[in-house]
């Protein structure tokens, strides 16, 4: 499915396309902010941080 | 016009050396942007290899953490050779297969494939995974934009386009005329589309 956001920049956007882009951007922004607050995300950050710092210490 | 380096290409050039602080920030930011699609990817691949068994949450989190570590330690992703999502799927599949092989033989009986075929068998991308990846890509694009325009311009864009404020509300809050906000939003949207037109975004967004 073609997303108007990725149309060539010189192609003008219709009002409908502009609204569609705005909605998708806002949704991605909200989702990203919500995901960062989830406990699963925090647990994964801890695991990655622990593994990387252990690897670094062992080198 | 040549565009500055974007988050996507920056990710491919990160090294496990040099500026340690910058590297730490990078893997955390990468995880913020991509842990959603990685979780969906890991769950889908787990179901594929186990005949649709429910993926254990802790195991999926372990797999995602391993994939992120692999991604930053290996540093082998090259956008000119393939898509980021494909590279991440191959890494995720390898970690899932490793995990299943370490489980008890009884659990292996429920797998839909065995031996080497298991490692090579990569399921098709699920609609949930595709949608989640596209959202992560849009969030990456917003991140790129933030790095390439003045903070004041990004604030106006964020208020109106990302947080849903009216142009009048944003103008009042920032103490500027409505026309200034309108003009800035137009310029920022043009810049956003310029960044989105880069080949790396095009190849990642479209299958």
Interface residues (C-beta under 8 A of the other chain):
Chain A: X3 X5 X6 X7 X8 X9 X18 X21 X22 X24 X25 X26 X27 X28 X29 X30 X31 X32 X35 X36 X40 X41 X43 X44 X45 X47 X48 X51 X52 X55
Chain B: X27 X28 X31 X32 X33 X35 X36 X39 X57 X61 X62 X64 X65 X66 X68 X69 X72 X73 X135 X136 X138 X139 X141 X142 X161 X162 X163 X164 X189 X190 X192 X193 X194 X196 X197 X201 X202 X205 X206
